[in-house]
Amino acid sequence: MKKLAITLLLGASVAAGAAAMPLRPDQVEFRGLYKELVETNTTVSTGSCTLAAERMAARLKAAGIADSQITLFSVPEHPKDGGLVVVYPGTSKKLKPMLLLAHIDVVEAKRSDWVRDPFTLIEEDGYFYARGTADDKSQAAIWTDTLVRFAREKYKPKRTVKMALTCGEETSGAFNGAEWLSQNRRELIDAEYALNEGGGGLSDGHGKLMVQTIQVGEKAYQDYTFTTTNKGGHSSQPVRENAIYAMADAVAKVRDFEFPLEFNDTTRAFFAKSGALRNDEMGKAMVALAANPQDKAAEAIVNTDKMYHSMLRTTCVATLIDGGHALNALPQTVTANVNCRMFPGRTSDETQATLEAAIGNPAVKVVQTKVGKPIAKTPPMYPWLIGPMEALVAKHFPGVPVIPVMSTGATDGVYLAAVGIPTYGVPGEWGDPDGNGAHGLNERLEVRSLMEGRDYLFELVKLLSSK
């Protein structure tokens, strides 16, 4: 997932170092699993998700899970982008399975840019450093470890527990394992609901956990290619009709266009609850806007926060541009990429139509980079599912509030939702206000966050699988 710091209460700050915590014997063993997964390069350019999946499968087999319960998958065109599905059977024939989803691919990491080797797990000042420590190999390792522990305990859940570790989440247009499973092996991952990344906690940057969140919904991701063309000519005889100027006008109109404000049950609860926790102008505006979406004064205040602004609407932004063919020639072709994050329920087609209307120039060609992407669907906030998450937060993290949140980013949950599997981002691990370097340099995760998050998630899966 494109993990973003959920700055509910705090401004950005740099986390202070924490003292190393002594590990229990079971945590030491888990650290070895986590280390193996993190140190398996799974970038789309030089890595192999297939190898990572095989290594996790080997650990599950060693714990006693039968070959018949384990499916390693890949396609001939993408042999290194494979994944793993495990089915841990329950005793009930009436209860539908639950699915644990995590992606094992990571964003590219260039060694020369990092302080430490991005593919060596390094523990320093109370943090684990390496690419994928937070996004999303921590959760993939916890899910794998959970099934290892179930097998060793010979635990017999009522509800079948499935796990899918997939590739392709971090690279738009790459082979995506979650999408492939939903379209080609739907029966393998069939479940009443799925637990995924996207939730989690936020610290104050100095070791104190401030809030836990449950992701209930996310935006959908879509790229659009804008193209302008012109017959060109000699640069010594310029004319007003210029492909670069036409593109500049088009992207400026995108910049100035504001999609309308929208609320759903998740975002309304988020703004009301998180606003009530703040004792400032922003908090009051958040509560007021949740109560009355027509309150323009409150909206103006809330819009000053870029994350809150994005949570309230579809957003589109120019991210790449390319054009011209010579220093001394008028440009013949210019292209730009406009990246959109669509509010749940909004389609790629209607977003494209809105962009075209905002541009107001039919000569600017707009096409979707990937046709047929599913619509983002907000799952129900079932009390029987959300309640146990909240109760266990109270047990493991006393006094820490729990707030539902809609991600402004995107996860592979959109593919599961498209085939009828509502997907939720779970609490547990937490990050710092600066984002922990996810997708950037020197990615890190606090040791306490990983280990205490593991305890929380193990108990959550056990509880949910018992009923």
N, C-alpha and C positions, 0 to 999 in steps of 0.2 A: 504494500500500500504506500501511497504517497503520504507518509505520516507527517502531520502538522501539529505543532505545539498548540494545545487548546488553552489559550491565554484567557481564562475565565476571570481571574482575579488579579493577575500580575502583569507587569511589563517584562520585556526580555531582560535576562540577566545571565551571567555565566555561573555555572554550578561550582560550588566550592568542593575541594577534595574531601573525601570521607575516609575515616580509618577503615582498614581492612577488617572484615568480619570473619570469625572462625566458622568453618563449615562443618555441618554434621556429616557422618559417613555417607548417607544417601545423597547429600548434596555434592560431595566430592565425586561420586560416581556420575551424577548428572552433569557435573562440570566437564567430565571427559566426553560425554555425548555431545554436549554443546560445543566444545572445542573442535571435535571432529567435523561437525556440520559447518561451523563458521569457517574453518580452515580449508574446506572444500570449495574451491573457486567455482561460483555458479553465475558469473557474468555471461551475458549473451555472446560476447565476442570471443572469449578464450576459455570459458568455464564449461562445466557439465553438471546440469541438474540430474541427469541420469545417474551419474556416479554418486551424487549425494543421496539420491533415493535408494540406490543399491546399498549404501553404507547404513542407512537407517533401517532398511529391511533386514540386513544381517543382524543388527542388534535386536530387532523384534523376534527373529527366528531363534536367536540364542536365549531369549527369555522364555521360549516355549510356545510362541504363536506359530500355528501350522502353516505350511506352504499354501494350503487351500484357502487360507484367510488373507493372503497377501497377493496383491496384483501390482506388478511393475509394468508401466506402460510407456510407450513412445511411438512415434510414427517414422517411417523410413526417411521422409524428407527432413526430419529434424531429430536425428538420433541422440543428440546431446541434451535435448529439451524434455526428457522424460519425467515421470513422476511416480507416485506411489499411492495406492489405496489399500487400506487395511479394514477388515470387517471383524470386530470383536463381538461375538454373538451374545444376545440377551436371552433370558428365559421366557419372556412374554411373547405370545403370538399376536397379541392385540396392539401393543404399543409400536408405533413406527420408530425407526432408528433416529438417532441424533448424529450429526456430522461435525467433525472437527476439521476445519480448513486452515491451511497456512501455505504461503508461497515460499519456495526455497531459492528462487533466483534473487539476485541482488543488482543494484545499480553499479555501473562501471566505477573503478577506482584506480587511479594512476599513482604508482608507487612514488614517483618523484614529487608529487604534490602533498603526500601525507608525511606526518612526523614519524609515524611507525608503519611497518609493513601492514597494508590493509588486509592481508590474508594470513596473518599470524595473530592468534588471540593473545593479547597482552593485558595483564591485570596491573593497574597502576592507580594509586590514590583512591581506591574504592570503586573503580570503574573497570569494566571490560572494554577494550578498544579493538575494533576490527570492522571491516565492512560486513554488514548483516547482523551485528551484535543485537541491534534493536529491530531492524526492519528486514526480514521478519523471521530470522532464524531463531530468535529467542522463543517465539511462540511455536514454531515448528519443532524445536527441541523439546519444549514442554509437552506438546501433544504426544510426541513419540515416547517420551519418558513416562507419560501417564499410562499408555498401553503396556509398556514394559513392566511397570509396577503392578498393573492389573493382572498380567499373566503370571508374574511371580507369586502374587497373593492368591492366585486361582480365584479371583473375584468373579462372581456371577451376577452381572447387572440384570435388571428386569428389561431395560431398553437396550437394544443393540447399539453399540458405539462404533461409528465409522470414522476413519481419518483419511483425508486426502492432502498429500503434499504435492504441490504443483509448480510449474515453471511458467514464465512469460508474463507475470503480473507487472514487472517493472519496465517493460519495453513495449510501447504501443506498436501494434502490427506484427510482433513476433508470435510464434506458435504459443498459444495459451492453453495450458493443461486443464484449467477449470472450465474454460469454454468448450474444449474438446470433449471432456467427460460429460458435460451437460447435454451436448448434442449427439454424442456417439455411444456413451455408456451410462445413460441416465439411470438405469437400474442399479448400477454399481454404487452410485452415490445417493440413491433415493433416501430421503430423510424428512422428518417432520419439520426440522429446523437445523440451522448450522450455526456454529460458533466460530468466529473469525477475528482477525485483527480489526483495528479501528477504534476500539474503546481504550480504556486504561486511565491511568492517573497523571496528575501534574504536581510536581514539587515546587517549592519556592526557590529552587536553585541552590539551596543551602542544606539539603537533607530532610526537609520537612514536607510530608505529603499533604497537599492542600485539598484535593478533590479526586474522586474517581468518576469515570464516565462510562456509559453504555451507548455504543453507537447503534442507533435505530434509524437506519437509512443513510444514504449517501447520494451524491450527485453522479450523473453519468458523464463520461469523458468523450469528447469528439473533437477532431481536428478538421479544419476546412482549409483547402488550398484556394487562394485568390490568384487569379491570373489576369494580367492586362497585356495587350499586344498592340503593336504599331508597325507600320512599314519601315520605320527608321529613316536613316539618311546620314548625310555628312554633318558633323557637329558644328561646322563653320556656318551653317545655315539653319539655325534652330527655329522650330515652330512651337506654338502653344500646345498642340496635341502631342503629348509625350507619355510613354508608358510608365515612367517613374513618377511623373506628376499625378497621373491617374491613380496609381497605387497609393501614393502618399495621401491623396484626397480620400480614398476608400478607407485606409486604416485610421485616418484621423476621425472619420465618421464613426468607426467602431469604437474608438477611444471615447468619443463624446456621447455615445448612445448608452442609455441606462435601461436595462431590463426592469420590468415592474416588480415591485415587492410581492413576495408570496410567503405564506406560512403553511405549515402542516402541523400535525399533533406534536411531532418531535421538536420542531424548532420553536413552537409556541411554549412548550414546557421548558425548553432550554433557556429561552430569554427570560421567562418569568422566574424560574428557580435560581439561575445563576445571577440574574440582576438583583434578586432579593438578598443575595449573599454579599453584595457590594454596598458600601456606604459612601457613594460618590454620585456625581452627576450622570455618569454613564449607567450605573446600576438603576437609577430612577428612570432613565430614558428607556432602558431595556424592558423594565416592568410595564411602563406606560405603553410602549409599542406592542408588546404581547397582548395587552388588554384592548388596544385600539390601533389596528394597522393603518388607519387613516391619520394618525397623529404625525403630521409632517415635521413638527418641531422635534419630537422624540426621534424620528427617523434620521433627521439631519445630524443629531448627536451620535446615534449608533453607527451611522455610515462613516464616521471618522475613524473607526476601527476597521482595518481592511478585512479581517476574518469575519467579523460580524456582518459587514456589508455583503460579503460573498455568501454567507449563510442565508441571506434574505432573498436571493434571486439567482437566476442564470447569469453567468459572467462569461465574457469573451475577450481575449486579449491577443494582440499580434506578438508572435514569439520568434519568427524567422522571416528574413526577406532576402531575395536574390534577384539580380536583374542586370541587364546590359551585357554587351559582348566585347566592347572595346573602349579605350579611353577617349578616342576621337570619333565616336559614332553615336548617333541617336539610338536609344535603347529600342529593341524590337520586342522583347519579352521580359516581363517582371512577374515573379511569383512571391507570395507571402503566405506564411502559415498563421492561421488564427485558431487559437486553442480555446475551446468552450467547455465549461463545466455546467451541465444542465440540471436545473432543479428537478427533483423527482416528479415523474409524470410528463415531462416535456420531451418531445421527440427531436431527433436530428433534423427531420424534414421541416418541422415548424420553426426550429431555431435557424435553419438556413434561410427560410423565407423571411424571418424577422431581420436577419443580417442584410439580405438583399434589399429589403425595403429601407433599411437605415442608410445603406450606401447610396441608393437612388440612382445608380448608373448601370444599366443593363450591359454595358460593355465590359464590366468587371465580371469575369466568370468565377462562380463559386461552386466548388465540388467537395463532397465529403471524402475524407481520406479513407475511411473504412465504412462501407455501406452495410446496413443491417445490424448495427450495434443495438443491443437491447435498451429499453427504457428503464431508468432507475425507478424502483418500486420501494416505497417505505413500508417495512413490515409492521404488523400490529404489535402494540406493547402489551402482550399477554401477561396478566398478573402472575400466572402460574410459572412463567419463565423469568420475568423481570424480578419478581419477588424474591426468589432464592438468591439471585445475584446481589440484590440489595442487602439481604439478611447476612450473607457471608462477608460482604464488605464491612458491615457493622461488627462482625466477629473478628475479622483479621485486621481491620484498620479502624479501631474505635474512634468515633467522633468525626470521621471523614464523610462529607456529604457525597451523595451519588446523583448524578445529573444525566438525563438522556441527551444525546448530541447527534446531529446530522453532520457527517463529514463533508467538507468542501472539496476533498480529494476524491479518490475512487479506489475501490478494491475489486477483487475477483468476485465479491458477493453479488455484483450486478448480474453475473452469468447464472448464478444459482437462483436468484430471485426470478429471473426470466423463465425458469422451468418449474416454478412453484415451490422453491425451498427458501422460506424467509431466513435471512441471515443477519446475525447480530455481532457487533464488536464488543468483546468482553472486557470487564475491569480486570485488575490484577497488577501487571507491571505498570510502572510510571516513568515519565520522562521529565526533563528539565525545561524551563521556559524557552531556552534557546534552540530546542529541537534536537539536541544530542547529536548533531552532525548527520542525521539520516538524510540520504541522497547527496550529502556534501562531504566535506573533509573530516577525517578523524572521528568517524562515527563511534559512539560509545553508549554503554548502558550501565547504570549503577548496579553493583553486585547485589545489594540489598533488594533492588527492584526485581531483578531476575529471580532470586531465591524466594522472596516473599510472594512474588507473583506466581511462582511455580506452586507454592503451598496452597494459595487461594484457588488456582485453576484446577489443581488435582481434586480438591474437595468439591469444587463446583461440578466437575464432570461426574464425580462419584454420586453426588446428590441428585443431579438431574437424571442420571441413568438408573436411579433406584425407583423412579416413579413415572 
